[in-house]
Amino acid sequence: ALAAHKLREPPQTAAPPYKYVMASISNVASSWLQYEALKFVTFPMQVLSKSSKIVAAMVMGKIVQGKT
């Protein structure tokens, strides 16, 4: 019974939930604006940029952390 009670308790956080509002708003706004910006880019350019994104991530990972 004690274990079930512990599972129902909300987790203790260091920051109150209202502190996360700006991060949440900026996350939603950035996603929305990203899709709006893609309307002005041609489809072939979108495909090329998305496919080259992984190469850039791999190169930066190798440079910064020595990972592949």
All heavy atoms as TSV, in Angstrom:
chain	resi	resn	atom	element	x	y	z
A	1	ALA	N	N	0.828	-1.190	0.000
A	1	ALA	CA	C	0.000	0.000	0.000
A	1	ALA	C	C	0.878	1.261	0.000
A	1	ALA	O	O	0.532	2.234	-0.643
A	1	ALA	CB	C	-0.925	-0.006	1.209
A	2	LEU	N	N	1.986	1.199	0.738
A	2	LEU	CA	C	2.884	2.350	0.792
A	2	LEU	C	C	3.528	2.586	-0.575
A	2	LEU	O	O	3.674	3.729	-1.015
A	2	LEU	CB	C	3.964	2.141	1.856
A	2	LEU	CG	C	4.947	3.295	2.043
A	2	LEU	CD1	C	4.199	4.558	2.451
A	2	LEU	CD2	C	5.987	2.942	3.073
A	3	ALA	N	N	3.889	1.512	-1.279
A	3	ALA	CA	C	4.496	1.656	-2.610
A	3	ALA	C	C	3.494	2.265	-3.586
A	3	ALA	O	O	3.856	3.113	-4.400
A	3	ALA	CB	C	4.970	0.303	-3.108
A	4	ALA	N	N	2.240	1.857	-3.511
A	4	ALA	CA	C	1.212	2.419	-4.397
A	4	ALA	C	C	0.997	3.891	-4.091
A	4	ALA	O	O	0.788	4.703	-4.996
A	4	ALA	CB	C	-0.086	1.647	-4.248
A	5	HIS	N	N	1.083	4.264	-2.827
A	5	HIS	CA	C	0.930	5.669	-2.454
A	5	HIS	C	C	2.092	6.496	-3.000
A	5	HIS	O	O	1.898	7.609	-3.485
A	5	HIS	CB	C	0.841	5.803	-0.930
A	5	HIS	CG	C	0.742	7.219	-0.462
A	5	HIS	ND1	N	-0.371	7.987	-0.697
A	5	HIS	CD2	C	1.622	8.005	0.203
A	5	HIS	CE1	C	-0.160	9.199	-0.196
A	5	HIS	NE2	N	1.042	9.237	0.368
A	6	LYS	N	N	3.297	5.951	-2.941
A	6	LYS	CA	C	4.467	6.665	-3.451
A	6	LYS	C	C	4.383	6.854	-4.960
A	6	LYS	O	O	4.863	7.842	-5.500
A	6	LYS	CB	C	5.756	5.915	-3.096
A	6	LYS	CG	C	6.146	6.022	-1.659
A	6	LYS	CD	C	6.674	7.403	-1.381
A	6	LYS	CE	C	7.172	7.497	0.043
A	6	LYS	NZ	N	7.538	8.852	0.378
A	7	LEU	N	N	3.793	5.886	-5.671
A	7	LEU	CA	C	3.669	5.987	-7.122
A	7	LEU	C	C	2.688	7.080	-7.532
A	7	LEU	O	O	2.785	7.647	-8.604
A	7	LEU	CB	C	3.236	4.648	-7.714
A	7	LEU	CG	C	4.291	3.544	-7.690
A	7	LEU	CD1	C	3.697	2.246	-8.198
A	7	LEU	CD2	C	5.491	3.932	-8.514
A	8	ARG	N	N	1.722	7.377	-6.701
A	8	ARG	CA	C	0.712	8.382	-7.028
A	8	ARG	C	C	1.159	9.809	-6.716
A	8	ARG	O	O	0.549	10.756	-7.185
A	8	ARG	CB	C	-0.582	8.090	-6.265
A	8	ARG	CG	C	-1.284	6.878	-6.784
A	8	ARG	CD	C	-2.647	6.739	-6.171
A	8	ARG	NE	N	-3.086	5.370	-6.322
A	8	ARG	CZ	C	-3.637	4.646	-5.384
A	8	ARG	NH1	N	-3.848	5.155	-4.182
A	8	ARG	NH2	N	-4.002	3.413	-5.610
A	9	GLU	N	N	2.187	9.970	-5.918
A	9	GLU	CA	C	2.650	11.310	-5.576
A	9	GLU	C	C	3.284	11.972	-6.792
A	9	GLU	O	O	4.004	11.336	-7.547
A	9	GLU	CB	C	3.693	11.249	-4.454
A	9	GLU	CG	C	3.130	10.907	-3.113
A	9	GLU	CD	C	4.195	10.911	-2.039
A	9	GLU	OE1	O	5.312	11.406	-2.305
A	9	GLU	OE2	O	3.918	10.419	-0.950
A	10	PRO	N	N	3.010	13.254	-7.004
A	10	PRO	CA	C	3.667	13.937	-8.127
A	10	PRO	C	C	5.160	14.078	-7.849
A	10	PRO	O	O	5.576	14.208	-6.691
A	10	PRO	CB	C	2.994	15.308	-8.165
A	10	PRO	CG	C	2.417	15.500	-6.805
A	10	PRO	CD	C	2.116	14.131	-6.269
A	11	PRO	N	N	5.975	14.022	-8.875
A	11	PRO	CA	C	7.422	14.137	-8.654
A	11	PRO	C	C	7.785	15.536	-8.147
A	11	PRO	O	O	7.178	16.531	-8.537
A	11	PRO	CB	C	8.019	13.887	-10.032
A	11	PRO	CG	C	6.919	14.175	-10.983
A	11	PRO	CD	C	5.634	13.875	-10.268
A	12	GLN	N	N	8.762	15.587	-7.287
A	12	GLN	CA	C	9.230	16.858	-6.749
A	12	GLN	C	C	10.188	17.491	-7.757
A	12	GLN	O	O	11.140	16.856	-8.191
A	12	GLN	CB	C	9.935	16.636	-5.413
A	12	GLN	CG	C	9.043	16.063	-4.341
A	12	GLN	CD	C	7.916	17.011	-3.957
A	12	GLN	OE1	O	8.083	18.221	-3.943
A	12	GLN	NE2	N	6.764	16.448	-3.650
A	13	THR	N	N	9.913	18.720	-8.133
A	13	THR	CA	C	10.787	19.425	-9.060
A	13	THR	C	C	11.428	20.610	-8.359
A	13	THR	O	O	10.905	21.130	-7.381
A	13	THR	CB	C	10.000	19.938	-10.286
A	13	THR	OG1	O	8.964	20.805	-9.818
A	13	THR	CG2	C	9.405	18.790	-11.070
A	14	ALA	N	N	12.561	21.021	-8.887
A	14	ALA	CA	C	13.280	22.133	-8.282
A	14	ALA	C	C	12.645	23.465	-8.667
A	14	ALA	O	O	12.681	24.410	-7.907
A	14	ALA	CB	C	14.735	22.103	-8.706
A	15	ALA	N	N	12.086	23.534	-9.862
A	15	ALA	CA	C	11.501	24.781	-10.346
A	15	ALA	C	C	9.983	24.634	-10.434
A	15	ALA	O	O	9.477	23.591	-10.819
A	15	ALA	CB	C	12.059	25.124	-11.714
A	16	PRO	N	N	9.250	25.688	-10.096
A	16	PRO	CA	C	7.791	25.624	-10.228
A	16	PRO	C	C	7.387	25.593	-11.702
A	16	PRO	O	O	8.130	26.088	-12.565
A	16	PRO	CB	C	7.312	26.907	-9.553
A	16	PRO	CG	C	8.488	27.790	-9.495
A	16	PRO	CD	C	9.705	26.928	-9.517
A	17	PRO	N	N	6.243	24.996	-12.011
A	17	PRO	CA	C	5.831	24.849	-13.420
A	17	PRO	C	C	5.751	26.164	-14.204
A	17	PRO	O	O	6.007	26.171	-15.403
A	17	PRO	CB	C	4.458	24.199	-13.317
A	17	PRO	CG	C	4.475	23.483	-12.011
A	17	PRO	CD	C	5.333	24.325	-11.111
A	18	TYR	N	N	5.408	27.271	-13.555
A	18	TYR	CA	C	5.287	28.519	-14.309
A	18	TYR	C	C	6.626	28.988	-14.875
A	18	TYR	O	O	6.670	29.775	-15.808
A	18	TYR	CB	C	4.652	29.623	-13.453
A	18	TYR	CG	C	5.529	30.147	-12.345
A	18	TYR	CD1	C	6.413	31.200	-12.579
A	18	TYR	CD2	C	5.446	29.629	-11.067
A	18	TYR	CE1	C	7.218	31.697	-11.574
A	18	TYR	CE2	C	6.241	30.116	-10.052
A	18	TYR	CZ	C	7.122	31.143	-10.310
A	18	TYR	OH	O	7.910	31.625	-9.315
A	19	LYS	N	N	7.728	28.465	-14.351
A	19	LYS	CA	C	9.046	28.822	-14.879
A	19	LYS	C	C	9.310	28.205	-16.245
A	19	LYS	O	O	10.192	28.610	-16.967
A	19	LYS	CB	C	10.142	28.374	-13.913
A	19	LYS	CG	C	10.075	29.026	-12.567
A	19	LYS	CD	C	11.053	30.124	-12.486
A	19	LYS	CE	C	11.024	30.701	-11.070
A	19	LYS	NZ	N	11.988	31.733	-10.906
A	20	TYR	N	N	8.552	27.174	-16.600
A	20	TYR	CA	C	8.724	26.492	-17.877
A	20	TYR	C	C	7.918	27.130	-19.000
A	20	TYR	O	O	8.014	26.699	-20.142
A	20	TYR	CB	C	8.304	25.022	-17.753
A	20	TYR	CG	C	9.160	24.233	-16.804
A	20	TYR	CD1	C	8.675	23.858	-15.558
A	20	TYR	CD2	C	10.443	23.857	-17.150
A	20	TYR	CE1	C	9.453	23.121	-14.680
A	20	TYR	CE2	C	11.240	23.127	-16.285
A	20	TYR	CZ	C	10.730	22.764	-15.051
A	20	TYR	OH	O	11.502	22.047	-14.195
A	21	VAL	N	N	7.121	28.129	-18.702
A	21	VAL	CA	C	6.214	28.716	-19.690
A	21	VAL	C	C	6.977	29.306	-20.876
A	21	VAL	O	O	6.631	29.038	-22.031
A	21	VAL	CB	C	5.303	29.772	-19.031
A	21	VAL	CG1	C	4.526	30.549	-20.066
A	21	VAL	CG2	C	4.362	29.111	-18.055
A	22	MET	N	N	7.997	30.079	-20.636
A	22	MET	CA	C	8.732	30.709	-21.739
A	22	MET	C	C	9.414	29.668	-22.618
A	22	MET	O	O	9.408	29.797	-23.848
A	22	MET	CB	C	9.757	31.718	-21.204
A	22	MET	CG	C	9.129	33.003	-20.717
A	22	MET	SD	S	8.051	33.791	-21.933
A	22	MET	CE	C	9.217	34.242	-23.174
A	23	ALA	N	N	9.976	28.630	-22.021
A	23	ALA	CA	C	10.604	27.575	-22.816
A	23	ALA	C	C	9.560	26.849	-23.661
A	23	ALA	O	O	9.807	26.536	-24.831
A	23	ALA	CB	C	11.323	26.593	-21.906
A	24	SER	N	N	8.396	26.616	-23.097
A	24	SER	CA	C	7.334	25.937	-23.842
A	24	SER	C	C	6.834	26.795	-24.992
A	24	SER	O	O	6.638	26.307	-26.109
A	24	SER	CB	C	6.168	25.607	-22.909
A	24	SER	OG	O	6.588	24.766	-21.878
A	25	ILE	N	N	6.632	28.073	-24.731
A	25	ILE	CA	C	6.142	28.977	-25.774
A	25	ILE	C	C	7.162	29.096	-26.900
A	25	ILE	O	O	6.808	29.053	-28.078
A	25	ILE	CB	C	5.802	30.356	-25.171
A	25	ILE	CG1	C	4.551	30.246	-24.295
A	25	ILE	CG2	C	5.594	31.396	-26.265
A	25	ILE	CD1	C	4.240	31.494	-23.505
A	26	SER	N	N	8.427	29.221	-26.555
A	26	SER	CA	C	9.441	29.358	-27.601
A	26	SER	C	C	9.575	28.069	-28.410
A	26	SER	O	O	9.816	28.108	-29.619
A	26	SER	CB	C	10.783	29.757	-27.011
A	26	SER	OG	O	11.338	28.689	-26.272
A	27	ASN	N	N	9.385	26.925	-27.781
A	27	ASN	CA	C	9.447	25.651	-28.488
A	27	ASN	C	C	8.303	25.535	-29.492
A	27	ASN	O	O	8.505	25.151	-30.645
A	27	ASN	CB	C	9.411	24.494	-27.496
A	27	ASN	CG	C	9.730	23.183	-28.137
A	27	ASN	OD1	O	10.384	23.124	-29.165
A	27	ASN	ND2	N	9.266	22.103	-27.524
A	28	VAL	N	N	7.100	25.880	-29.079
A	28	VAL	CA	C	5.938	25.830	-29.975
A	28	VAL	C	C	6.090	26.855	-31.093
A	28	VAL	O	O	5.845	26.554	-32.270
A	28	VAL	CB	C	4.637	26.066	-29.178
A	28	VAL	CG1	C	3.455	26.254	-30.107
A	28	VAL	CG2	C	4.385	24.905	-28.230
A	29	ALA	N	N	6.515	28.053	-30.760
A	29	ALA	CA	C	6.665	29.106	-31.768
A	29	ALA	C	C	7.744	28.742	-32.787
A	29	ALA	O	O	7.564	28.976	-33.984
A	29	ALA	CB	C	7.013	30.434	-31.093
A	30	SER	N	N	8.838	28.145	-32.339
A	30	SER	CA	C	9.898	27.801	-33.283
A	30	SER	C	C	9.440	26.720	-34.249
A	30	SER	O	O	9.770	26.762	-35.434
A	30	SER	CB	C	11.155	27.365	-32.545
A	30	SER	OG	O	10.949	26.133	-31.881
A	31	SER	N	N	8.686	25.755	-33.768
A	31	SER	CA	C	8.156	24.726	-34.674
A	31	SER	C	C	7.208	25.332	-35.693
A	31	SER	O	O	7.273	25.025	-36.888
A	31	SER	CB	C	7.426	23.646	-33.879
A	31	SER	OG	O	8.311	22.957	-33.050
A	32	TRP	N	N	6.320	26.177	-35.238
A	32	TRP	CA	C	5.350	26.800	-36.132
A	32	TRP	C	C	6.061	27.675	-37.179
A	32	TRP	O	O	5.763	27.603	-38.373
A	32	TRP	CB	C	4.360	27.628	-35.332
A	32	TRP	CG	C	3.350	28.337	-36.163
A	32	TRP	CD1	C	2.502	27.782	-37.073
A	32	TRP	CD2	C	3.103	29.737	-36.181
A	32	TRP	NE1	N	1.728	28.756	-37.645
A	32	TRP	CE2	C	2.075	29.978	-37.113
A	32	TRP	CE3	C	3.644	30.818	-35.485
A	32	TRP	CZ2	C	1.588	31.236	-37.374
A	32	TRP	CZ3	C	3.136	32.071	-35.752
A	32	TRP	CH2	C	2.134	32.268	-36.678
A	33	LEU	N	N	7.007	28.482	-36.732
A	33	LEU	CA	C	7.719	29.361	-37.663
A	33	LEU	C	C	8.594	28.571	-38.635
A	33	LEU	O	O	8.785	28.983	-39.781
A	33	LEU	CB	C	8.555	30.371	-36.885
A	33	LEU	CG	C	7.732	31.404	-36.104
A	33	LEU	CD1	C	8.641	32.242	-35.223
A	33	LEU	CD2	C	6.918	32.266	-37.030
A	34	GLN	N	N	9.115	27.431	-38.189
A	34	GLN	CA	C	9.908	26.590	-39.078
A	34	GLN	C	C	9.057	26.099	-40.240
A	34	GLN	O	O	9.475	26.156	-41.396
A	34	GLN	CB	C	10.463	25.404	-38.306
A	34	GLN	CG	C	11.162	24.379	-39.163
A	34	GLN	CD	C	11.542	23.142	-38.374
A	34	GLN	OE1	O	11.317	23.047	-37.183
A	34	GLN	NE2	N	12.113	22.188	-39.047
A	35	TYR	N	N	7.846	25.633	-39.957
A	35	TYR	CA	C	6.973	25.154	-41.025
A	35	TYR	C	C	6.505	26.298	-41.916
A	35	TYR	O	O	6.326	26.121	-43.118
A	35	TYR	CB	C	5.785	24.391	-40.448
A	35	TYR	CG	C	6.188	23.029	-39.942
A	35	TYR	CD1	C	6.136	22.731	-38.585
A	35	TYR	CD2	C	6.646	22.057	-40.817
A	35	TYR	CE1	C	6.523	21.489	-38.124
A	35	TYR	CE2	C	7.031	20.813	-40.364
A	35	TYR	CZ	C	6.960	20.539	-39.022
A	35	TYR	OH	O	7.354	19.311	-38.563
A	36	GLU	N	N	6.320	27.468	-41.347
A	36	GLU	CA	C	5.947	28.617	-42.165
A	36	GLU	C	C	7.084	29.011	-43.103
A	36	GLU	O	O	6.864	29.366	-44.251
A	36	GLU	CB	C	5.565	29.803	-41.273
A	36	GLU	CG	C	4.245	29.632	-40.558
A	36	GLU	CD	C	3.069	29.517	-41.513
A	36	GLU	OE1	O	2.990	30.308	-42.475
A	36	GLU	OE2	O	2.242	28.619	-41.297
A	37	ALA	N	N	8.314	28.940	-42.630
A	37	ALA	CA	C	9.467	29.304	-43.456
A	37	ALA	C	C	9.681	28.303	-44.590
A	37	ALA	O	O	10.144	28.675	-45.670
A	37	ALA	CB	C	10.720	29.389	-42.590
A	38	LEU	N	N	9.331	27.048	-44.344
A	38	LEU	CA	C	9.511	26.031	-45.378
A	38	LEU	C	C	8.607	26.257	-46.583
A	38	LEU	O	O	8.858	25.713	-47.654
A	38	LEU	CB	C	9.266	24.640	-44.809
A	38	LEU	CG	C	10.388	24.070	-43.960
A	38	LEU	CD1	C	9.972	22.737	-43.357
A	38	LEU	CD2	C	11.653	23.913	-44.771
A	39	LYS	N	N	7.570	27.059	-46.430
A	39	LYS	CA	C	6.675	27.358	-47.552
A	39	LYS	C	C	7.398	28.154	-48.643
A	39	LYS	O	O	6.971	28.152	-49.779
A	39	LYS	CB	C	5.459	28.139	-47.074
A	39	LYS	CG	C	4.534	27.328	-46.192
A	39	LYS	CD	C	3.373	28.175	-45.722
A	39	LYS	CE	C	2.469	27.398	-44.798
A	39	LYS	NZ	N	1.373	28.215	-44.278
A	40	PHE	N	N	8.479	28.823	-48.293
A	40	PHE	CA	C	9.195	29.671	-49.232
A	40	PHE	C	C	10.421	28.984	-49.834
A	40	PHE	O	O	11.178	29.601	-50.568
A	40	PHE	CB	C	9.614	30.977	-48.553
A	40	PHE	CG	C	8.443	31.765	-48.052
A	40	PHE	CD1	C	8.090	31.731	-46.712
A	40	PHE	CD2	C	7.676	32.514	-48.925
A	40	PHE	CE1	C	7.007	32.447	-46.251
A	40	PHE	CE2	C	6.591	33.238	-48.475
A	40	PHE	CZ	C	6.252	33.201	-47.136
A	41	VAL	N	N	10.631	27.711	-49.499
A	41	VAL	CA	C	11.778	26.959	-49.999
A	41	VAL	C	C	11.257	25.850	-50.907
A	41	VAL	O	O	10.278	25.182	-50.568
A	41	VAL	CB	C	12.590	26.352	-48.826
A	41	VAL	CG1	C	13.771	25.556	-49.325
A	41	VAL	CG2	C	13.042	27.445	-47.882
A	42	THR	N	N	11.911	25.656	-52.033
A	42	THR	CA	C	11.467	24.623	-52.960
A	42	THR	C	C	11.672	23.237	-52.358
A	42	THR	O	O	12.537	23.032	-51.499
A	42	THR	CB	C	12.240	24.711	-54.286
A	42	THR	OG1	O	13.611	24.469	-54.025
A	42	THR	CG2	C	12.031	26.056	-54.958
A	43	PHE	N	N	10.890	22.274	-52.844
A	43	PHE	CA	C	10.977	20.914	-52.315
A	43	PHE	C	C	12.354	20.287	-52.508
A	43	PHE	O	O	12.882	19.677	-51.561
A	43	PHE	CB	C	9.885	20.042	-52.947
A	43	PHE	CG	C	9.895	18.644	-52.420
A	43	PHE	CD1	C	9.458	18.368	-51.137
A	43	PHE	CD2	C	10.363	17.607	-53.199
A	43	PHE	CE1	C	9.476	17.077	-50.645
A	43	PHE	CE2	C	10.389	16.318	-52.716
A	43	PHE	CZ	C	9.943	16.045	-51.440
A	44	PRO	N	N	12.982	20.407	-53.689
A	44	PRO	CA	C	14.328	19.822	-53.820
A	44	PRO	C	C	15.327	20.412	-52.823
A	44	PRO	O	O	16.182	19.696	-52.295
A	44	PRO	CB	C	14.727	20.157	-55.254
A	44	PRO	CG	C	13.444	20.327	-55.973
A	44	PRO	CD	C	12.501	20.908	-54.971
A	45	MET	N	N	15.211	21.686	-52.547
A	45	MET	CA	C	16.116	22.310	-51.575
A	45	MET	C	C	15.842	21.787	-50.167
A	45	MET	O	O	16.775	21.595	-49.380
A	45	MET	CB	C	15.960	23.833	-51.632
A	45	MET	CG	C	17.013	24.537	-50.876
A	45	MET	SD	S	18.605	24.113	-51.580
A	45	MET	CE	C	19.624	25.287	-50.818
A	46	GLN	N	N	14.581	21.548	-49.839
A	46	GLN	CA	C	14.239	20.982	-48.540
A	46	GLN	C	C	14.860	19.602	-48.380
A	46	GLN	O	O	15.432	19.281	-47.332
A	46	GLN	CB	C	12.726	20.884	-48.375
A	46	GLN	CG	C	12.017	22.194	-48.237
A	46	GLN	CD	C	10.521	22.011	-48.137
A	46	GLN	OE1	O	10.024	20.929	-47.867
A	46	GLN	NE2	N	9.785	23.083	-48.373
A	47	VAL	N	N	14.753	18.779	-49.421
A	47	VAL	CA	C	15.297	17.425	-49.362
A	47	VAL	C	C	16.813	17.457	-49.225
A	47	VAL	O	O	17.390	16.717	-48.419
A	47	VAL	CB	C	14.870	16.626	-50.618
A	47	VAL	CG1	C	15.580	15.291	-50.671
A	47	VAL	CG2	C	13.368	16.441	-50.631
A	48	LEU	N	N	17.467	18.322	-49.994
A	48	LEU	CA	C	18.930	18.418	-49.908
A	48	LEU	C	C	19.391	18.880	-48.531
A	48	LEU	O	O	20.349	18.350	-47.972
A	48	LEU	CB	C	19.457	19.374	-50.978
A	48	LEU	CG	C	19.517	18.816	-52.391
A	48	LEU	CD1	C	19.907	19.929	-53.366
A	48	LEU	CD2	C	20.515	17.685	-52.459
A	49	SER	N	N	18.712	19.862	-47.981
A	49	SER	CA	C	19.133	20.373	-46.679
A	49	SER	C	C	18.868	19.364	-45.566
A	49	SER	O	O	19.669	19.214	-44.649
A	49	SER	CB	C	18.465	21.711	-46.379
A	49	SER	OG	O	17.069	21.547	-46.322
A	50	LYS	N	N	17.751	18.638	-45.656
A	50	LYS	CA	C	17.472	17.630	-44.631
A	50	LYS	C	C	18.454	16.473	-44.710
A	50	LYS	O	O	18.871	15.930	-43.691
A	50	LYS	CB	C	16.038	17.120	-44.764
A	50	LYS	CG	C	15.017	18.100	-44.284
A	50	LYS	CD	C	13.621	17.521	-44.369
A	50	LYS	CE	C	12.596	18.513	-43.884
A	50	LYS	NZ	N	11.254	17.960	-43.881
A	51	SER	N	N	18.825	16.072	-45.924
A	51	SER	CA	C	19.754	14.954	-46.054
A	51	SER	C	C	21.177	15.347	-45.675
A	51	SER	O	O	21.950	14.511	-45.233
A	51	SER	CB	C	19.714	14.394	-47.474
A	51	SER	OG	O	20.159	15.364	-48.394
A	52	SER	N	N	21.538	16.595	-45.839
A	52	SER	CA	C	22.893	17.017	-45.464
A	52	SER	C	C	23.000	17.339	-43.977
A	52	SER	O	O	24.109	17.454	-43.451
A	52	SER	CB	C	23.316	18.222	-46.299
A	52	SER	OG	O	22.504	19.335	-46.007
A	53	LYS	N	N	21.878	17.449	-43.297
A	53	LYS	CA	C	21.895	17.766	-41.868
A	53	LYS	C	C	22.597	16.669	-41.068
A	53	LYS	O	O	23.353	16.953	-40.145
A	53	LYS	CB	C	20.459	17.954	-41.379
A	53	LYS	CG	C	20.344	18.552	-40.018
A	53	LYS	CD	C	18.942	19.037	-39.706
A	53	LYS	CE	C	17.868	18.026	-39.954
A	53	LYS	NZ	N	16.565	18.439	-39.436
A	54	ILE	N	N	22.396	15.408	-41.440
A	54	ILE	CA	C	23.029	14.318	-40.709
A	54	ILE	C	C	24.540	14.321	-40.902
A	54	ILE	O	O	25.292	14.013	-39.971
A	54	ILE	CB	C	22.407	12.956	-41.097
A	54	ILE	CG1	C	22.933	11.847	-40.196
A	54	ILE	CG2	C	22.697	12.607	-42.538
A	54	ILE	CD1	C	22.472	11.932	-38.795
A	55	VAL	N	N	24.998	14.700	-42.079
A	55	VAL	CA	C	26.435	14.766	-42.329
A	55	VAL	C	C	27.063	15.852	-41.458
A	55	VAL	O	O	28.120	15.644	-40.850
A	55	VAL	CB	C	26.717	15.014	-43.824
A	55	VAL	CG1	C	28.201	15.222	-44.065
A	55	VAL	CG2	C	26.178	13.869	-44.660
A	56	ALA	N	N	26.409	16.999	-41.373
A	56	ALA	CA	C	26.921	18.079	-40.530
A	56	ALA	C	C	26.949	17.660	-39.065
A	56	ALA	O	O	27.908	17.965	-38.337
A	56	ALA	CB	C	26.072	19.332	-40.711
A	57	ALA	N	N	25.931	16.936	-38.617
A	57	ALA	CA	C	25.896	16.477	-37.226
A	57	ALA	C	C	27.024	15.479	-36.951
A	57	ALA	O	O	27.647	15.513	-35.882
A	57	ALA	CB	C	24.552	15.849	-36.922
A	58	MET	N	N	27.283	14.605	-37.903
A	58	MET	CA	C	28.362	13.640	-37.717
A	58	MET	C	C	29.722	14.325	-37.679
A	58	MET	O	O	30.579	13.980	-36.854
A	58	MET	CB	C	28.326	12.604	-38.836
A	58	MET	CG	C	27.149	11.662	-38.746
A	58	MET	SD	S	26.973	10.588	-40.165
A	58	MET	CE	C	28.500	9.708	-40.141
A	59	VAL	N	N	29.938	15.295	-38.534
A	59	VAL	CA	C	31.219	16.019	-38.564
A	59	VAL	C	C	31.411	16.774	-37.260
A	59	VAL	O	O	32.503	16.731	-36.661
A	59	VAL	CB	C	31.280	16.956	-39.782
A	59	VAL	CG1	C	32.459	17.907	-39.680
A	59	VAL	CG2	C	31.352	16.148	-41.067
A	60	MET	N	N	30.382	17.465	-36.799
A	60	MET	CA	C	30.505	18.216	-35.545
A	60	MET	C	C	30.707	17.278	-34.355
A	60	MET	O	O	31.462	17.594	-33.441
A	60	MET	CB	C	29.279	19.111	-35.325
A	60	MET	CG	C	29.238	20.303	-36.230
A	60	MET	SD	S	30.717	21.332	-36.126
A	60	MET	CE	C	30.611	21.929	-34.465
A	61	GLY	N	N	30.039	16.142	-34.357
A	61	GLY	CA	C	30.247	15.165	-33.297
A	61	GLY	C	C	31.675	14.668	-33.259
A	61	GLY	O	O	32.270	14.495	-32.194
A	62	LYS	N	N	32.237	14.439	-34.422
A	62	LYS	CA	C	33.627	13.987	-34.502
A	62	LYS	C	C	34.585	15.079	-34.011
A	62	LYS	O	O	35.534	14.795	-33.286
A	62	LYS	CB	C	33.954	13.609	-35.956
A	62	LYS	CG	C	35.281	12.998	-36.144
A	62	LYS	CD	C	35.328	11.623	-35.548
A	62	LYS	CE	C	36.632	10.937	-35.931
A	62	LYS	NZ	N	36.808	9.695	-35.246
A	63	ILE	N	N	34.331	16.306	-34.409
A	63	ILE	CA	C	35.206	17.419	-34.016
A	63	ILE	C	C	35.099	17.705	-32.519
A	63	ILE	O	O	36.108	17.821	-31.820
A	63	ILE	CB	C	34.868	18.684	-34.826
A	63	ILE	CG1	C	35.260	18.486	-36.281
A	63	ILE	CG2	C	35.550	19.908	-34.244
A	63	ILE	CD1	C	34.774	19.581	-37.212
A	64	VAL	N	N	33.886	17.806	-32.017
A	64	VAL	CA	C	33.677	18.236	-30.631
A	64	VAL	C	C	33.986	17.125	-29.620
A	64	VAL	O	O	34.684	17.345	-28.644
A	64	VAL	CB	C	32.230	18.747	-30.443
A	64	VAL	CG1	C	31.930	19.036	-28.984
A	64	VAL	CG2	C	32.013	19.990	-31.275
A	65	GLN	N	N	33.461	15.922	-29.879
A	65	GLN	CA	C	33.580	14.877	-28.875
A	65	GLN	C	C	34.409	13.691	-29.311
A	65	GLN	O	O	34.591	12.755	-28.541
A	65	GLN	CB	C	32.187	14.382	-28.467
A	65	GLN	CG	C	31.356	15.476	-27.843
A	65	GLN	CD	C	29.966	14.969	-27.492
A	65	GLN	OE1	O	29.581	13.881	-27.847
A	65	GLN	NE2	N	29.205	15.797	-26.807
A	66	GLY	N	N	34.861	13.690	-30.523
A	66	GLY	CA	C	35.637	12.561	-31.000
A	66	GLY	C	C	34.788	11.337	-31.271
A	66	GLY	O	O	35.276	10.224	-31.261
A	67	LYS	N	N	33.470	11.514	-31.460
A	67	LYS	CA	C	32.562	10.399	-31.730
A	67	LYS	C	C	32.282	10.306	-33.211
A	67	LYS	O	O	32.447	11.259	-33.950
A	67	LYS	CB	C	31.237	10.585	-30.992
A	67	LYS	CG	C	31.367	10.502	-29.488
A	67	LYS	CD	C	30.021	10.603	-28.841
A	67	LYS	CE	C	30.128	10.476	-27.341
A	67	LYS	NZ	N	28.826	10.563	-26.695
A	68	THR	N	N	31.816	9.118	-33.622
A	68	THR	CA	C	31.436	8.940	-35.036
A	68	THR	C	C	29.945	8.847	-35.155
A	68	THR	O	O	29.239	8.549	-34.255
A	68	THR	CB	C	32.069	7.671	-35.634
A	68	THR	OG1	O	31.663	6.552	-34.872
A	68	THR	CG2	C	33.573	7.786	-35.668
